[in-house]
Amino acid sequence: MEKVNLLRRETPLEFLPNLSKELGPKIYIKRDDVGGRGGGGNKLRKYERIIADAINKNCDTLIIAGHYQSNAARSLVGAACQLNLKSIVVCKEMIPKQNDNFNKNGNSLLMKLMDADIVSIEDKDDFQIEMDKIAQKLTSEGKKPYIIPFGGSNLLGSLGYVDCANEIQKQFKEIANETPDYIVTPLGSGGTMAGLISGFTNTKTKVIGFSVLHKDETIKKVVRKLTSEILPDTSKLSYEIDTDFVGKAYGIPTNKGIASIKLLAKLEGIFLCPVYTSKAMSGLINYIKNNKITKDDTVVFIHTGGMPLVHGYYDSY
Ligand SMILES: Cc1ncc(COP(=O)(O)O)c(C=O)c1O
């Protein structure tokens, strides 16, 4: 089996008439925030091949590391529920508490509703060591554990976003009879961006990733490495990585990000999240204001999900 079917259908590609009128370029949105179990989001495309690999290896328990507001963990638990696999989330506080209910609301609440098995570890503890310990214990009990790579960003996970790039090309051709000038995506552990870049190789489309995690060159190396695992020839890639919109740190909202959440909600009734999509949208708005992207361009913004985070950060607005 190459893939398990977690999305079940294509995600919608929608035109954003009001945002386009407000900003100038024709802006479309790829709704990877809708569909799939556990609340959806970009991780499901990554898990389609990763979980197939686990099942092919006869594994019965998926182990993932994350924080209490992790989309990756929440959607893994949902996928595991759908497929009747066991999942274990190894959790620590990676984001300073944003309010008194931060660790009980948003993704944390949804994981609780799915009856997730959460193992809390201390700040000083190492994720990999703790996951290995759990895996060893499960193995000694006759179980078959499988450790999910960080952010689902290995080769198998990134291929999910080659699928997404192909889907966008097909959908965009139907709507506009061309390929978009720009794809804009939030960039965390790199797999989403690497898959998109690879899928748009040999086209006029440039992929712009706005980092939400790394502020330095690390992320560029990660994306280059993943891309070279996907494609034998990386000479025709067109992309840009921007680390200027992270703000103070991962998980801490920026003023411009919060403003873009309100803008999308007000103009289009679409919700971005404070951790990922709002920071990427604030980057896109900045590029348009500075004429790096002009009114003659077409843009597809990847909505990678994260809606539960809107609730987790309820007093940031
Ligand atoms: C909503 C959302 N957007 C974007 C990302 C970043 O994707 P990637 O880790 O593939 O760079 C994540 C990762 O957790 C996410 O949850």
The ligand as an SDF file (V2000), in Angstrom:
LIG
                    3D

 16 16  0  0  0  0  0  0  0  0999 V2000
   -1.3680   24.7930   10.4490 C   0  0  0  0  0  0  0  0  0  0  0  0
    0.0390   24.5030   10.0580 C   0  0  0  0  0  0  0  0  0  0  0  0
    0.5690   25.1890    9.0390 N   0  0  0  0  0  0  0  0  0  0  0  0
    1.8350   24.9860    8.6300 C   0  0  0  0  0  0  0  0  0  0  0  0
    2.6510   24.0820    9.2610 C   0  0  0  0  0  0  0  0  0  0  0  0
    4.0490   23.9300    8.8010 C   0  0  0  0  0  0  0  0  0  0  0  0
    4.1860   22.8740    7.9010 O   0  0  0  0  0  0  0  0  0  0  0  0
    5.6020   22.1810    7.7380 P   0  0  0  0  0  0  0  0  0  0  0  0
    5.9670   21.6550    9.0810 O   0  0  0  0  0  0  0  0  0  0  0  0
    5.4100   21.1390    6.7190 O   0  0  0  0  0  0  0  0  0  0  0  0
    6.5620   23.2370    7.2980 O   0  0  0  0  0  0  0  0  0  0  0  0
    2.1390   23.3390   10.3370 C   0  0  0  0  0  0  0  0  0  0  0  0
    2.9980   22.3840   11.0530 C   0  0  0  0  0  0  0  0  0  0  0  0
    2.7770   22.0190   12.1670 O   0  0  0  0  0  0  0  0  0  0  0  0
    0.8080   23.5480   10.7350 C   0  0  0  0  0  0  0  0  0  0  0  0
    0.2730   22.8730   11.7670 O   0  0  0  0  0  0  0  0  0  0  0  0
  1  2  1  0
  2  3  1  0
  2 15  2  0
  3  4  2  0
  4  5  1  0
  5  6  1  0
  5 12  2  0
  6  7  1  0
  7  8  1  0
  8  9  2  0
  8 10  1  0
  8 11  1  0
 12 13  1  0
 12 15  1  0
 13 14  2  0
 15 16  1  0
M  END
$$$$
